[in-house]
Amino acid sequence: MKTAVISGGAGGLGQALSAALQARGWRVVLLDLDVSGLSTTPSQLPITCDLTKKDQLAKAVEETIATSETIDLVIYNAGITQICGFDQSDDASHRKVFEINYFAAVAMARAFLSEIRASKGTHLAISSVAGFAPLYHRTAYAASKHALEGFFKSLRSEEKPHGVQVHLAAPSFVSTNPGNADRQADGTARPGSAADGMDEMSPADAAATILRGLDKSQPTIPVGRVARLAWWLNRLSPRLYQHLMERNIRGQ
């Protein structure tokens, strides 16, 4: 049985990806800060893990490898957003976003690198429209997702000789935590909590789009109508994209 590891596995998109993979006959290992609401079954293993803590990540990786025949897919889904102006943020919150969205994913990729090479498996990073284009009131978030894309796109070239695939998925707005759930004083929050979201997708629809993109071996998978339009418009006319983004996001 193939095994997928999903960080942020207790969140809305993580759960949707888990359900879709299990329906395809996969086993999933779900890493998250709080997995108390998840059950352990023959096809699902929840593990409590703060990815920013080296000892916790090492322990989770060790348990994952020990209980799996192979590691065939690692999905880097854990992340937070920050919704506020740059003038309202500080260095600590900016670094916090990077620690979770970028450095934790890099550490996880390093930890599973040999296992994915052995299975000739796949790395799948969940980025965002903000990973290839600007997004109003998301300076730290957009910067972290740009860094994530730069890392995994570069890793793709390095891992190709090992028979490993590297993909990026770029959702626009996925309604995983509607209503600004758990918004902190520094503007950080779980993904999917934006009040200024447009044309939001359900986690199940987003997961289905992502897995279809994997089936087609798409290097970058725009997830949702807004993401597809943003992808093409930002490539054709960055200035026009920025104007329309500001009008639609800032204007709300």
Wavefront OBJ file of the C-alpha trace (Angstrom):
o trace
v 0.000 0.000 0.000
v 1.380 3.409 -0.967
v 1.809 5.974 1.810
v 1.354 9.731 1.657
v 2.521 12.084 4.401
v 0.464 15.266 4.790
v 1.540 18.142 7.004
v -1.314 20.271 8.266
v -3.269 17.043 8.073
v -5.944 18.065 10.563
v -6.940 21.174 8.614
v -9.657 21.459 6.023
v -7.530 20.919 2.921
v -5.362 18.328 4.665
v -8.440 16.318 5.599
v -9.873 16.614 2.090
v -6.619 15.402 0.536
v -6.478 12.579 3.075
v -10.026 11.434 2.297
v -9.446 11.582 -1.456
v -6.204 9.596 -1.236
v -7.706 6.964 1.049
v -10.566 6.590 -1.422
v -7.900 5.749 -4.010
v -6.478 3.026 -1.771
v -3.636 5.003 -0.216
v -2.515 5.028 3.414
v -1.980 8.496 4.916
v 0.140 9.818 7.759
v -1.222 13.114 9.066
v 1.074 15.548 10.886
v -0.389 18.476 12.785
v -0.216 20.355 16.073
v -3.495 18.852 17.263
v -4.652 15.495 15.901
v -6.948 14.647 18.807
v -9.975 14.707 16.525
v -8.491 12.183 14.076
v -8.816 8.433 14.408
v -6.103 5.844 13.867
v -7.117 3.214 11.312
v -5.277 0.773 9.018
v -5.225 3.503 6.356
v -4.683 6.547 8.593
v -2.034 7.417 11.179
v -2.286 10.814 12.901
v 0.895 12.104 14.580
v 1.131 15.186 16.774
v 3.995 17.336 15.548
v 5.129 20.939 15.638
v 7.144 21.068 12.420
v 9.145 24.038 13.659
v 10.593 21.907 16.483
v 13.499 19.749 15.265
v 13.041 17.052 17.881
v 9.320 16.683 17.191
v 9.866 16.514 13.444
v 12.617 13.918 13.837
v 10.387 11.775 16.058
v 7.454 12.034 13.641
v 9.649 11.115 10.666
v 11.074 8.143 12.548
v 7.584 6.855 13.408
v 6.364 7.420 9.855
v 9.238 5.481 8.291
v 9.014 2.675 10.867
v 5.329 2.103 10.157
v 5.393 2.456 6.360
v 6.477 0.080 3.609
v 7.409 3.051 1.451
v 6.946 6.821 1.485
v 5.544 7.648 -1.936
v 4.155 11.166 -1.583
v 4.896 14.034 0.788
v 2.411 16.901 0.782
v 3.666 20.142 2.324
v 0.339 21.606 3.352
v 1.001 23.114 6.791
v 0.943 26.883 6.863
v -0.453 30.079 8.266
v -1.466 33.365 6.737
v -1.047 36.918 7.937
v -3.658 39.461 6.947
v -2.627 43.027 7.759
v -0.648 45.908 6.343
v 3.137 45.770 6.514
v 3.024 48.884 8.713
v 0.916 46.942 11.216
v 3.258 43.942 11.389
v 6.605 43.358 13.076
v 9.746 41.290 12.536
v 8.628 38.563 14.932
v 5.383 37.852 13.089
v 7.144 38.010 9.700
v 9.646 35.386 10.860
v 6.830 33.293 12.337
v 5.165 33.074 8.926
v 8.448 32.024 7.310
v 9.229 29.448 10.014
v 5.970 27.623 9.343
v 5.370 28.216 5.641
v 8.943 27.897 4.381
v 11.557 26.591 6.820
v 9.341 23.818 8.209
v 8.643 22.576 4.670
v 12.359 22.644 3.829
v 13.189 20.673 6.984
v 10.482 18.146 6.181
v 11.718 17.776 2.593
v 15.239 17.126 3.856
v 13.957 14.538 6.350
v 12.064 12.562 3.700
v 14.473 13.119 0.803
v 16.049 9.661 0.793
v 12.718 7.897 1.299
v 11.151 9.676 -1.670
v 14.215 8.893 -3.788
v 13.963 5.214 -2.816
v 10.328 5.018 -3.931
v 10.813 7.365 -6.912
v 7.969 9.258 -5.347
v 6.617 12.792 -5.322
v 6.981 16.033 -3.398
v 3.832 18.197 -3.543
v 4.035 21.694 -2.075
v 0.801 23.576 -1.435
v 1.656 27.125 -2.413
v -0.814 29.871 -3.333
v -1.637 32.473 -5.931
v 0.508 34.614 -3.619
v 3.417 32.323 -4.507
v 3.681 33.726 -8.038
v 1.863 37.074 -7.785
v 1.435 39.924 -5.285
v -1.494 39.901 -2.862
v -2.735 42.910 -0.901
v -2.205 42.880 2.880
v -0.155 39.663 2.616
v 3.483 40.817 2.454
v 4.889 38.110 4.753
v 2.587 35.418 3.404
v 3.360 36.212 -0.247
v 7.092 36.380 0.465
v 7.034 32.982 2.206
v 5.101 31.387 -0.659
v 7.436 32.926 -3.243
v 10.330 31.375 -1.306
v 8.521 28.027 -1.153
v 8.015 28.042 -4.925
v 11.634 28.979 -5.575
v 12.844 26.132 -3.382
v 10.640 23.393 -4.817
v 11.042 24.477 -8.441
v 14.811 24.325 -7.959
v 14.556 21.013 -6.118
v 12.640 19.638 -9.112
v 15.748 19.891 -11.287
v 17.959 18.263 -8.664
v 15.617 15.345 -7.996
v 14.711 14.575 -11.610
v 17.755 12.277 -12.112
v 16.514 10.222 -9.146
v 13.130 9.622 -10.780
v 11.425 11.950 -8.291
v 8.628 14.331 -9.263
v 8.124 17.749 -7.657
v 4.813 19.577 -8.041
v 3.334 22.820 -6.751
v -0.352 23.500 -6.245
v -1.487 27.122 -6.187
v -4.976 27.616 -4.725
v -6.631 31.011 -4.679
v -9.143 31.033 -1.811
v -10.185 27.761 -0.151
v -12.827 28.017 2.588
v -11.059 25.894 5.198
v -11.509 28.264 8.158
v -14.273 30.743 7.268
v -15.047 33.699 9.479
v -11.483 34.714 10.408
v -11.161 31.754 12.787
v -8.365 31.980 15.379
v -7.032 35.335 14.111
v -4.180 36.457 16.335
v -3.343 40.003 17.383
v -0.418 40.062 14.930
v -2.737 39.213 12.026
v -1.635 35.583 11.705
v -4.296 32.914 11.312
v -4.899 29.476 9.876
v -5.297 29.480 6.074
v -8.753 29.890 4.584
v -9.905 32.455 7.140
v -9.797 35.551 4.946
v -12.750 37.916 4.997
v -11.664 39.360 1.626
v -11.674 36.049 -0.240
v -13.165 35.753 -3.708
v -14.824 32.810 -5.426
v -13.896 30.460 -2.576
v -13.621 26.730 -3.233
v -14.560 23.939 -0.871
v -11.640 21.853 0.446
v -13.035 18.767 -1.321
v -13.131 20.556 -4.694
v -9.617 21.906 -4.158
v -8.295 18.450 -3.261
v -9.911 16.924 -6.349
v -8.310 19.579 -8.577
v -4.901 19.022 -6.989
v -5.008 15.248 -7.448
v -6.174 15.617 -11.060
v -3.160 17.841 -11.624
v -0.907 15.174 -10.132
v -2.487 12.556 -12.379
v -1.611 14.734 -15.375
v 1.914 15.438 -14.039
v 1.345 19.200 -14.116
v 4.438 20.935 -12.690
v 2.274 23.763 -11.314
v -1.410 23.209 -10.607
v -3.603 26.347 -10.418
v -6.486 25.487 -8.097
v -9.738 27.286 -8.846
v -11.027 29.737 -11.417
v -9.380 32.748 -9.777
v -6.044 30.931 -9.610
v -6.183 29.987 -13.294
v -7.049 33.522 -14.358
v -4.386 34.985 -12.063
v -1.757 32.601 -13.429
v -2.312 33.619 -17.041
v -2.984 37.302 -16.421
v 0.092 37.754 -14.228
v 2.236 36.162 -16.957
v 0.728 38.253 -19.755
v 0.476 41.594 -17.942
v 1.777 41.898 -14.364
v 0.691 45.542 -14.181
v -2.868 44.735 -15.184
v -2.966 41.841 -12.737
v -1.799 44.088 -9.890
v -4.368 46.745 -10.791
v -7.247 44.246 -10.843
v -6.053 42.545 -7.664
v -5.905 45.862 -5.825
v -9.328 46.866 -7.098
v -10.936 43.607 -6.010
v -9.082 42.927 -2.759
v -8.269 46.391 -1.415
v -11.622 47.735 -2.542
v -13.604 45.347 -0.337
l 1 2 3 4 5 6 7 8 9 10 11 12 13 14 15 16 17 18 19 20 21 22 23 24 25 26 27 28 29 30 31 32 33 34 35 36 37 38 39 40 41 42 43 44 45 46 47 48 49 50 51 52 53 54 55 56 57 58 59 60 61 62 63 64 65 66 67 68 69 70 71 72 73 74 75 76 77 78 79 80 81 82 83 84 85 86 87 88 89 90 91 92 93 94 95 96 97 98 99 100 101 102 103 104 105 106 107 108 109 110 111 112 113 114 115 116 117 118 119 120 121 122 123 124 125 126 127 128 129 130 131 132 133 134 135 136 137 138 139 140 141 142 143 144 145 146 147 148 149 150 151 152 153 154 155 156 157 158 159 160 161 162 163 164 165 166 167 168 169 170 171 172 173 174 175 176 177 178 179 180 181 182 183 184 185 186 187 188 189 190 191 192 193 194 195 196 197 198 199 200 201 202 203 204 205 206 207 208 209 210 211 212 213 214 215 216 217 218 219 220 221 222 223 224 225 226 227 228 229 230 231 232 233 234 235 236 237 238 239 240 241 242 243 244 245 246 247 248 249 250 251 252
